[in-house]
Amino acid sequence: MDSNSPAGIIERLAEHVIVLEGWRRTMLAIAAGALSALALAPYHAFPVLLITVPVLIWLMDGAVPASDRAGALAGLRKLTPAFNLGWQFGFGYFLAGFWWVGQAFLVEAEDFAFLLPFAVVALPAGLAIFWGLAMALAKLAWSDSWIRIMGFAASLTLLEWVRGTALTGLPWNVPGYAAMPTPPLMQTASVVGLYGVTLLTLFVAAAPAVLGPISDRAGQSRSRYWVLACAVAISLAHMGFGAIRLAGASSTHVDGVKLRIVQPALDQKEKWDSSKEAQIMGRYFELSNANKGPQVASIGAFTHVIWPESAFPFILSQRGDQLANIARLLPPNTHLITGAMRLEKAANSDEQPKVFNSLYVLNGNGETVVARDKVRLLPFGEFLPFQNFLEELGFQQLTRLRGGFSAGSRRAVIDVPGTPAFLPLICYEIIFSGAIRAPQDASAPQPRWIVNLTNDAWFGMTAGPYQHAHQAQLRAVEEGLPVIRAANNGISFVSDAYGRIEERLALGQRGVVDAGLPVALPHTIFGHTGNMPVLVLICLLLVSLLGLNRISTQRM
């Protein structure tokens, strides 16, 4: 190979990376992981992965010397270098991708600032364990050939699914999002979902690593170009499928449904201040009844008004005066969909009542038509692990609710007059790919749209609200359902079932979104199958690679 050619330069660079040791290896791994976060929202700089992921592969080549591979299955101790390397890369990735979480602990800095190190450092350190385990798993099938690229992609995708499932699960910033910044590049998710796209993304991003030093076995040099050609073909198929699917996409709406989404942009410090109740409710009423022109002169032009998560600084069901005010605001045929806390008295008077983070539907008389509780609660935001023990030590979650919020028992579709049935998802419930729908009775209506109520005011003008909105947008593509998103302060939008944003309000913008309800699509392939086919494929691939590696080491 010509040493001055692009491939030759890459090979020389790879050689330098492979031989790094000590703190230089550690710092490069952390830095490469941190730079990888630039591929996520709001930056969407995917090409950076074509540099950082090959660096990780080359660092793995150095961490798994050929002399050790014959004994790779002999003991867990030999997996330590790969685990350490994966943890370091993952720590950089999550540190750069999650730094904004610390903003929530500064909202009431006098009480929570001391937890800032945990939010900014300990959370990424914990999440990085999954990447360490992924690299340890990949090491079991590591080789000098291009096949290691497949093992890497399969191992990391599998552990990313575990990260999003284990314990409470936190599938935030899964690498597959980097390959889906816009609707034309999201459509593959309708077939294979987030984790299927993640598998393809990691393979494509790692493909340039084959230009580094590899063995001189016959056919090896030629195979590297087949890997690159395969990566290019996957990329073109990903783009082409999106273009073809959107070329035939319609933009029709459900007859007779007019939506008004209210984004009040309340400061988080004021949102729960009961002394500001009048100003808070006044803002909701003013925006809900805003005059935007002859066709939308007031609230009477809309069938459904949507307010964000936990809209009230009080328990709504206990405030007959405010319910009466809402009844005066709503026309007879207009429904209000809103977030609110729900109180449920305990059967035993000695026990504390349960408090739920809920979605309410109120009719034009201010009466509750239906309420649904949030099923997946946010750790440290809505509850504490080992709640009673930590409260005795003086700790409390950000919402300061003694005993924490209670989780709803099941997720269920809401069917109200004047609109197709919808699936309620509160805040981060929408980030769980393949797990947002609950099994329904055959007689129950199928959801035809998703209502996502949220409050990203905790995180200010940071990357967090953009990442949250991007993940919500992708759920529309996976499920083939329009997503209607109402944020207190964040990004409120109306997305059709292809993930195309029809109307939106920007982060920090106060106002309303007026729109029709896009029609739902028939069940997508992913909507039918979920993540199971991709997980089975990954497991079969890893078992095959482990078997091949075992056979090859026995022949050495």
Helices and strands as residue ranges (DSSP letters): H 6-18, H 22-36, G 37-39, G 46-48, H 49-63, H 66-69, G 76-79, H 80-98, G 99-106, H 109-112, G 113-115, H 116-117, I 118-122, H 123-139, H 147-163, G 175-179, G 183-185, H 189-206, G 207-211, H 220-247, E 253-263, H 268-271, G 274-276, H 277-288, G 294-296, G 299-301, E 304-306, G 316-318, H 320-329, E 335-344, E 354-362, E 368-373, H 387-392, E 422-426, G 427-431, E 449-454, G 457-459, H 463-479, E 483-487, E 492-495, E 501-505, E 511-518, H 525-529, H 532-555
